[in-house]
Amino acid sequence: MFKKVPHTYVIVFTLIVLAAITTWFVPGGEYVKETVVVDGIEKSEMIFKQIESQPQTWEVFAAMVNGFKKGAGIIVFILMIGGAFWIMNDSRAIDVGILSFLDFVKKLDRYKFIRFIGANNLILVLIMLMFSIFGAVFGMSEETIAFMIVLVPLAISMGYDSITGVGIVFVAAGLGFAGAVLNPFTIGIAQGLAELPLFSGFEYRLVCWVIINTIGFAYILWYARKVKKNPLSSSVYEEDAYWRKKTAGQVEGIDAKTSISAWFVYGATIVALILFSIKYPVSTLKMGGGDGVTWPVLPIVTGLFAITSFLALRKKVHFFILNLLGYTIVFLIVGVMGYEWYITEIAALFLAMGILSGAAMARDADTITRLFLEGAKDIMSAALVVGLAGGIIVILENGKVVHTILHSMAQSMSDLGNIASVGIMYGIQTLINIFIPSGSAKAALTMPIMAPFSDLIGLSRQATVMAFQFGDGFTNMITPTSPVLIGVLGVAKIPYTKWVKWILPLIIGMTILGFLLLIPTVTMDLNGF
């Protein structure tokens, strides 16, 4: 029996080789869009056609390069985030914030009700609820990578481990993503392609979201309590030595003076925000779709930032930097909901935060540059593994076998009852998610095929969309082809094999739960179904 666990790079490269072997045995095929006439009306349908396969050989060695091209956005995002937070960490503001937060949690124990449910449990639930809502409303996924550098050290300082830190952010967002109620990137696209009213069936989706979160949160809290009781029970106890070392220094000897440069940064930031407020006096925030609500968001946030930053600077420069971090997150939410920001804009936002943090600590340009490079170097392994993992998809796509696998699975649903059909459809979407982790890409590929097929077998198109939704969501938290998962684990310093061991029971439970939640969509008269 082998006691040594293979390196994550070894595991991923092995999967690349297996994918290449698959291209030698699976026939080539692709779906093409063709116009057909049905009852005198022209409609576009996805038609499967066999093509010559492209068996992959030496390409396995080029897979990492091509994977880098495919995942370039997330790779650069990881490097930018690592550099920006390294600049911020140099100020030790996060150390100050964590210590202040832990003092606050201890004070909560004075209240009988809080003591009964546990202050730590309350904090963990509130954090998970916030990220689950983000996942359900605007599909938070890549953005969770940025929060690892803050929430993992916080979890360690509270007596938990890095898996708990990843759980309360990445897994919580994943649960929200799977039980999405208003996510425009999955539900919106899928319902549009299925020709259903946008976000119809909201009520049952909300019920599913509550059930999924209740079970998922309970699993994370159970594990967190076990680690809190016995830290050595954590499978990543040795790996967490990295984080324990970073959080062990506490805040003794930290200079509390606010330098002139910090006030200059404050003034320059206010001027920049005022200019943005003039350019964008109102913002329309959309939660999943529809017309949204229009508010003078930027002027309001600018005013709040001016007041809270002034008070923070009068107390301690570290609180000003923490205030910068807090409003960076606020602007992230506004940008995503109001201006369709993605990783490019978010990376730029965090880079600005890092530079402003360094300037507030009176660091010169050379020092800030050196710190940025040190941070990028520290997180480089996470960026590299994202590129390597992307090579799996590249091999399957270049081998022309992805569509063949999809077509073969779709054919297996003929002549079955509704429950069995929706179950198989759910299974197909779950398997496809291994090959196509992107929810929007998978919706664009599968829904034009699955929606008309559901009409032929007497299945509700809404049920088909939910089968896609659950199949797209749960396995994102375990599949090695997900660049977000690999990026998160890389930043948190968690080996993939140890993550699988922890998350697998939850994924199995959620997969079964997903099927059970699909049964009412074909057996009950639900609104919108």
N, C-alpha and C positions, 0 to 999 in steps of 0.2 A: 504494500500500500504506500502510495506516494504522499509524503507529508508536506513536501514543498509545493506551494501553489504557483502555477505558471504566472509570469508577468503579464499584465494586461496587454502589452504589445504582442506577446506571443499568442495569446488567445485570439486577438483580433486578426492577426496575420493568418492564423490557422483557419479562421472563418473565410478569409479572402481566398485561400487555397481551395476550401470546400465549395465556395461559390464558383470558382473557375472549373472545378470538376463537374459541377452541375451543368454548365454550359455545353459539355460534351455529350450529355445524355438526354437533355430536354430539347425538343424541337423548337426552332425559332418561330416567332409569331408576333403580330402587332395588331392593335386596334386602329382602324382608320375611320375618319368621319365621312359618311356618305349621305347624300340627299335621297330619300325614298318618298314615294307617294302613297299615303294611307287615306282611303276614302276621299280621294281627290285633293288632299291637302299635303303639301310638301313638308317633310320633317327631316331633321338631321339625326342620324343614328350612328352609333359606334359599331362598326362591323369588324369581326375578327378575320384576319387573313394569315395563312401560313407563309413564312418567308424562310430564306436560308439562314440557318443558325451561324453564329460566329464563335466557335469554341475558343476559349481564352487559355493561353499558355504563358509566354513570357510576360504578358500584361500584368501578372500578379505583382511583378517587381515595379511596374509603373503605377500601380494602383494608389500608392500613397501620394504621388505627385498629382494624379488626377483627383484624388480625394481632397487634397489641399485646394485645388481649383474649385471643386464643388462646394466645399465648406469654408471658402475664404472669408466670408463675412463673419461667421462665428469665431473663426480662428483669430482674426484681427481684433474682434470684440473682446475675446478673452485676454489677449495681450494688452490691450488698452486699459481694460479694467484692472488687471494686475499691476500695471505701472501706476495708474492713478491712485489706487488704494495704498500702494507702497509709500507714495509721497505723503498721503494722509497718515498712515501708520507711523511715519517718522515723527510726527507731532505728538504721538501717544494720546491723541484726543479720544480714540476708541477705548483705550484703557481707562481713561477718566470716565467716559460714558458708561462702560460696563460696571465699574465699581459703584457709580452713583445709582445705576439701575438696580444692582443687587441690594444696596442699602434701602432703596425704595420698596423692593419686594419684602425685605425683612420687616419693614414698618407695617406692611399690610396685615401681617400676622396678628396685629393688635385687635383686629375685628373678628368677632366670633364666626360669622358666616364665611369670611375669607379663609379663616383657619380651618373650618370644617371641610371646604372643598379643596383647600391647598392653594396658596398664592402662586406657586410655580405652575400648577395645573391650569390655573386661570390664565396666566400669561401665555403658556403654550397654546391653549385653545384660541385665544384672541389672535395670536400671530397666525395660526393655521387658518382660522376663519377668514382673515384678511386676504391671505394668498389664495385661498380657495375661491373667494369672490372674484379676485383678479383673473383667475384661470377660467371661471365660468362666464365672465362678462366680456373680457377682451382677449381671452386666450393667452394669458401670460405663460411663457415658456422659456425662450432664450433669456429673458430679463432676469430669471431666477439666478443665473450664474453670478451676476453682480452682487447678489445678497449673501452669497456663501461666505465672503470674506468678513462679513459683519456678524451674521447669525451663527455660524459655526463656532467662532470664539466665544460668543455669548452663551451658547449651549454648554461648552466646556466649562466656562466660569460658573455656571449654575449647577455643576456637578453631573452633567450628562456627557454624551460623547458626540463625535462628528456625525454619526449616523442620525442621531436625534436632530442635530442642526439641519441636516439635509432634509430630514423628514418633515420638519415644521415649515419648510419653505418649498422645496422642489416637489415632494410628495403631495403636500397640501394643494399646491397649484395644479398638480397632475390630477388629483381627485376632482377639483373644480372643472378642469378641462374635460375630463371624461363625462362628468355630469352636467355639462355646459347647458345653460338656459338661454344665453344671448350671445354666444361667441360667433362673430361674423365670419371668422376664418374657417370654421367647420360647419356649424349649423346653418349659417347664412348661405354659404356657397352650396352646400348639399341640398337645402330646401329650394334654392333657386333653380338648380339643375333638375330637381325632381318636380318642378313646376308647382310647388306648394306655397301658400302664403308665408311670408317671411316671419319666422319665429312662432309659427302656429304650433299648437300642442304645448304651449308654455307651462300650463298648470301641472301636467304630469311630469314634465322635465324637472320642474321645481321640486316635486315630491321625490323624484329619483336622486336629485342633487343632495337633498337632506339625508336620505337613507345612506347614500354612498359616503358622505362626509362623516356621519355618525359612526359607521363601522371603521372607516379609515382612521379617524381621529382616535378612536378607542384603542386601535392597534398601536399607534405611535405613543400614546400616553402609557399604555401597558409596558411597552419596551423602555420608555424613559424612566418609569418608576423602578424597573428592574436594575437598570444601570445606576440610578441614583443610590439604590440600596447597596449595590455591590459593583463598583466601577470596574473591577477585574473581570466581570461577566461580559463586558463589551468585547466583541471580536476585533475591534479596531483600537484596543487599548494601547498597543505598541505604536501604531501609526499616529495616534493622538498626542504622542510625546512632542511632536512638532508644534501642535496648538497649545499644549500645556506650557511649553517653554515660552511661547509668544505672549501668553496671558499671565505668566507667573510674576512678572516684574512689578505689578501693581503701579502705583502712581507716586511713590515716595520720591522726593527730590525734583519733581517736575516744576519748572518755573511757571508761576501763575500770572506773571506780568503780561499785560497786553501791549505789544509794541506799536510804534507809529505805523509800521507797514500794515498791521492788521486793520487799523482805522482807514488806511488808504485803500486796502482791498475792499473794505466795507463800502466806502464812497464810490469806488469805481463800479462795483457790482450793482449798487443802487442806480447809478446813472444808466448802465446797460439795461437794467430791467425796466426803467422808466421809458427808454427808447423803444423797447419791445412792446410795452403797454400802449404806447402811442400808435405803433404800427398795427398792433392787434388789440384794439380796445375791447372787443368782445370775442368770445370763443364758443363754438358749438360743440358741446360734449355729447358724444353718442355712446350709449351703453348697449352695444350689440347690433344696433340698427335703428331704423326709423329716423325721425327728424332731429331727435336729441333736444337738449335744452341749451339755450344761448344765454350766457352770463358774461359779465366783465371779469373773467377769471384772472387774467394776468394783472390788471390793476389792483385787484383785491390781494392776490398773493404777494405782489410787490410791496404793498403797504404792510402786510403782516410780517414779511421778511425784514423790512426796515426796522420795525418795532422790536421784534424778538432778537434780531442781531445786535441792536444797540444795547439791549439789556444784557445779552450774553457777553458782549465785549467789556462791559463795565464789571462783570464778575470774573471772567477768565477767558483767555483766548481759545482754550480748548472747547469751551461751550459754543463759541462762535463757529468753530470748524464743524462741530456736531450739528449746529444749526444749518450750516451749508449742506451737510449730508442729508438732513431731513428735508430741506427744500429741494434738493436734487431729486429726491424720490417723488415729491409733490409735482415737480415739473415733468418728471417722467410720466406720471399718470395723466397729466394734462396733455402732454404731447401725444401719447398713445391714443387717448380717447378723443382728443380734439383735432389733431393734425396728422394722424396716421403715421406716427413715428415708428421706426423699426430700429434694428441694431446699429445702423450707421449714426443716426441722430442720438441714440442713447449712449453709444460709446463716446461721441463728442461731448455730450453733457457731463459724463463722469470724468473725462479728461480735463474739462474746464474746472470741475470741482477739485481735482487733484492739484492742478496748477495754483488755483486760488488758495488752497490749504497750505501749500508750500510757501507762497508769498506772504500769507498771514503770519507764518512762523519766521519771517525775515530770512528765508533761504534765498541765496542768489540763483541766477539762471543755471549755472553749471551744476550746482548741487541738486536742483530740481531735476535736471536732465539725468544726472547720475542715479538718483533715486528711482526715476521712471524706468531706466534700463535694468536696474537691479530687480524691480518688481516684475518686469516682463520676463527676465531670466528665471525668476523663481517659479513662474507659472508656465514656463515654456513646455514642460512635459504634458500639461493638460491640452495645450494647443496642438502638439504633435499627435496625440492619440486621436483627436477629432479628425485630423487629416487622414490618419490610417483607417479609422472606422468608416470614413466616407468612401474608401476604396472598395468596400464590400458591395455597395450599391452600384458603383461604377462598373465593376466586373459583370454583375447581373444585367445591367442595362446594355452594356456593349456586347454581351453575349446574346442579346435579343430573346431572353427567356422570361422576363417579368410578365409580359402580356400573355404568354402561353400558360404560365402557372395560374394567372387570374382566370383565363378562359376555361381551363380544365376544372377549376373549382366551381365556377358558375354553372357548368353543365351538370354538376352533381345534385342540383336541387330539383330536378324534374320529378314529377309524380309523387310529391310528398305533401303531408298535411301542413297547415299554416304554422303550427308551433315548430315542427321539424324544419320547415323552410326558413323561418326567421332565425332559428338556431344555427342552421348551416350558413346562412348569410352572415350572421354574427361571427361565426368561426372563420369564414373566408376573409372578412374585413380584418380580423385579428391577425391572421397569418400574413395578409398583404402588408400590414403595418410594419412587419419585420423588414420588408423589402422597400417600402415607401413610407418612411417615418413622417413626412410632411402631410398634415391633415388636409390642407387645401389642395395639394397635388393629387392626393388619393381620392378626394371628392370629385375632382375634375375628371379623373380616369374612370372611377367605378360607378358613379351615380347615373351617368347617361346609359350605362348597361343595366344596372340593377333596377332602376325605377321602372322602365318598360317591362322588364322581366317579372317584376312583382305584380304588374297588372295581369300578365298571362297566367300566373298561378293563384290569383285571387288574394294577393297580400296587399295590405295598406302601404302606400308609398311613405307615409309617416313612420310606420314601423320599420321600413327599409332604412330611412334616415337615422332612426335611433340605433339600428344594428350597426350602421356605419359609425355613429357617434361613440358607442361603447367600444367597438372594435378598434377605433382609432385612439382611444384614450388610455386604457389601462396598461397596454404593453409598452407605451412610451417610457414607462418607469423601469423597464428591465431590458429592452432590446438593445444589443450592442451597436446597432446601426443608427441609433439616435444620437446625433452630435451634441444635443443639449445634455442628455444624461452623461455621456462621456466627458463633456466639459465640466459639468457639476462635480462628478466624482474626481476628476483631475484636480480641480481647485480645492476640494475638501480633503484630498490626499487619501481617498478610500479606494482600496483595490476592488476591481470589478467583481472578482469571485466572492469576496466577503459581502459585497452589496447584494449580489444575487441570493446568497444564503439568507440574508435578512428579509429581502423584499419578496422572495418567492411565495411564502405562505399568504401574504397580503394579495399578491397578484392572482393566485389561484382562487382565493376567496372572492375577490372582486370580479373575476371572470365568471364564476358561478352565479354571483349576485346579478351581474349584467344579464345573463340569460333569464333568470327568474323575473327581472324587471321588464324583460321584453314580452313575456307571456301575456300580461294584461293588454298589450298593444294589439293582440290578435284575438283575444277572448272577451274583452270588455268594450263597452261603448264609451270611449274617452273623448273628451272635447278636442277637436282638431285631428282625430285619427279616422 
